[in-house]
Amino acid sequence: MPHPPAFQPPRAVFFDRDGTLIEHVPYLHEPEGVVLLPGVREAVAGLQAAGVKLFLFTNQSGIGRGMFPLSAAEAVNRRLEALLDPAGGVFTATCIAPERPDEPSLYRKPSPRFILEMLAAQKMVPEQAWMLGDSAVDWEAGRAAGVHTAAIVPESAAAKEPLRREELGVVPYAGVLEWWNRVQGAKS
């Protein structure tokens, strides 16, 4: 498997939620449905220990479709954070894009707006950041923001959008921990 592009020590990582950090459950809105993917807790702990700022960036069209309220998505995110670190404070900032795919949006991925705003607020340049996600909209948001971009494609989802991934030149990883181990290995 190829190494990530020219190594830059990450200072920020933007995570998609469903299918990247937790098991993908369509329109997840109940905290008890949150199940971490293998290796996520370890990778996040390593990133925190390295002083990397972590951001959560999730499209939640179920809100815009009237399937559940914003408070339900926030409860799911709180459960995710509690599973990652009971002390909380894992994410520097979170963006929940509630729009449906068919309506105008400022933040819904593939819009890079959240990434760009957070980089500016943290006084970072794109080369210092990564976007990790399991779908084309995640990779497109990362590429549009000019950040390093990685595809999280566990074996069960390895066939998901391979042509788009290849068109964008996004390196696939079986999980967040594999990505983190590779990025750390690229330093040496």
C-alpha positions, 0 to 999 in steps of 0.5 A: 500500500502506498504511503501518504503524500509528502509527510507533514506532521498533522496538526488537525484531523477532520473526521467523518462520523458514520463509517469512519469512526463508528459503524454506519447505521442509516439515519442514526439518531439513538446514542445506544446505536453508537458502535466504535469501529476497530482501532478508533479509540487507540488512534484517537488516543494517539492523536490526542497524545501527539497534540493533534486537534480533532474535528468532527464533520458529519452530514445528517440529512435525517434532520432536514428530512424531519426524521429526527431533531438536531438534539438527537444528532448531538446526543449521538455525538456526545455518546461517540465522545464518551466512548472515545474518552470518558473525560470528553473534550475530544473534538475541538469543534463539530459541524453537523450539516442538517441539509438534505442533499437536494437543498442549498447548503453552506456546510454539507459535504462536499463543501469544504467550508467547515474545514477552511473556517476551522483552519483559519480559526486555528491559524493552520495551513491546509498542508497541516491537516487531514480529512478522513472519511468513507465516501466521495463527499468526504474526499471531495471536501478534503480535496477542495479544502486543499488538505491531505485526504484519506479514504477509510474503507474497511474490508466490508466496504472496500468496493465503495466508490473505488473509481471516484477514490482513484480519480481523486488520488485518495489513498485507502486505509482499512481503518483510522488506526491503520492510517495513523500508524502509516502516518507515524511511520512516514516520519521515519 
